[in-house]
Amino acid sequence: MKPAKVAIVGFGTIGSGVVRMLLEHQDRIARHAGRPVNLAYVVDKDPQRPRNVSLPPGLFTEDLQRVLDDPEVGVVVELIGGLEPARSIVLKILESGKDVVTANKALLAEHGPELFDRARQLGRSIAFEAAVGGGIPIIAALDECLTANQVQSIHAILNGTSNFILSQMEESDTDYQAALAEAQQCGYAEANPAMDVSGSDAAQKLAILAHLAFGAQVNWRDVPRMGIDLVEAADMRYAKELGYSIKLLAVAEMVPEGLELHVSPTLVRRGTPLAEVRGAYNAIRIVGDAVGRVFFHGLGAGQMPTASAVVADVIDTVLGRMAITFRTLNLWSPEHRARVKARPPAEITGRYYLRFNVDDRPGVVAEIAGILGKYKISIASLLQHETEEDAACVPLMIMTHTAPEGAMLDALAAINVLASVHPGTVRMRVRD
């Protein structure tokens, strides 16, 4: 059978991993694809960048047009990242009559409707397994394996950088800045880690998963999110004392009132699978109406785990499976995006962990409890430690019963202006 010709655009870390797999495992890939898969071009603007793989002569080029003009290239892998020129390049690839494989979650979260509509118009497909969860096959699970189910909820750790930082804080009793520095030294965090630690990266991935699982069309910027940069070592200790670990949790859950979406540091009950996810790993727990709970766990980033997902998409595209899936699922189409609506954040209910810095005097707890009661928020438990006699204030930890987020925010606004409450109030969700 005639070999399939593939091109890669973007020869960075992930691109190098994909090249390694395509060159070193040709027999394995051909066996799964039903015919040889030949790497025809590797496109990048920087020929001098150090890489951990050597290309055979003639494969490297700085000219994308060579790929676009070659009618024998049927699949192009986009691995340059970011929004532009990635968006324009993907459109050019589609318009040249080729299918696309991408790992670019930011591009899909921002321009998914436009790109998928254009691919459908042109009879092409876009595969994106590597865009969420790295080597975890979560897109295939939602697109294929779980399609007999109505997904009811997704609870996920979707950012390995944040999970590594929180794991270090918990296990080494260190503060956020020290854990971040270690993550950067180990290569898990960028020099500017804002997208990871702010929850934005997880929100982009959650928006994609929510579309696949529920048909929601949500701009990732509209997903309520809190980052991990305000989590303190003290909260790690108090959470552990209460029986919890703190994780940056991304949640999509269908309730009668609509789809609840949020990303935030969350106290997760120790001993449960999500609480035990350590280091740079990702994990995704899905509940389906027929299958019940299923759990996916693996490296959510890194050269070879991500390359594994990219090459799997190449194989599916060469086989023709991706074209069927892409056409049938009709993702990011007008019909698909109208299935559900996100619930207003203020109406989303949950339990909360609250930490206040308060004066050590009689009546303070009663003041705070009175305001919580005014907003119909009941206290499940309370924790307070003795401190040094000359301490200006003491920490007071409260675990609440279920309450709407809007009521919680209103109550905290009233509590934080009390003369007995010092700055630095912490609020985190609780997941049992």
Secondary structure, DSSP 4 states (H G I P E B T S, - for coil): -PPEEEEEE--SHHHHHHHHHHHH-HHHHHHHHSS-EEEEEEE-S-TTS--SSPPPTT-EES-HHHHHH-TTEEEEEE---SSTTHHHHHHHHHHTT-EEEE--HHHHHHHHHHHHHHHHHHT--EE-GGGSSTTS-HHHIIIIITTTS-EEEEEEE--HHHHHHHHHHHHH---HHHHHHHHHHTTSS-SS-HHHHTSHHHHHHHHHHHHHHH-B---GGGS-B--STT--HHHHHHHHHHTEEEEEEEEEEEETTEEEEEEEEEEEETTSTGGG--TTEEEEEEEETTTEEEEEEEE-SSHHHHHHHHHHHHHHHHHTHHHHHHHHH-TT-TTTTBS--BPPGGG-EEEEEEEEEE-SSTTHHHHHHHHHHHTT--EEEEEE----TT-S-EEEEEEE-SEEHHHHHHHHHHHTTSTTEEEEEEEEEEE-
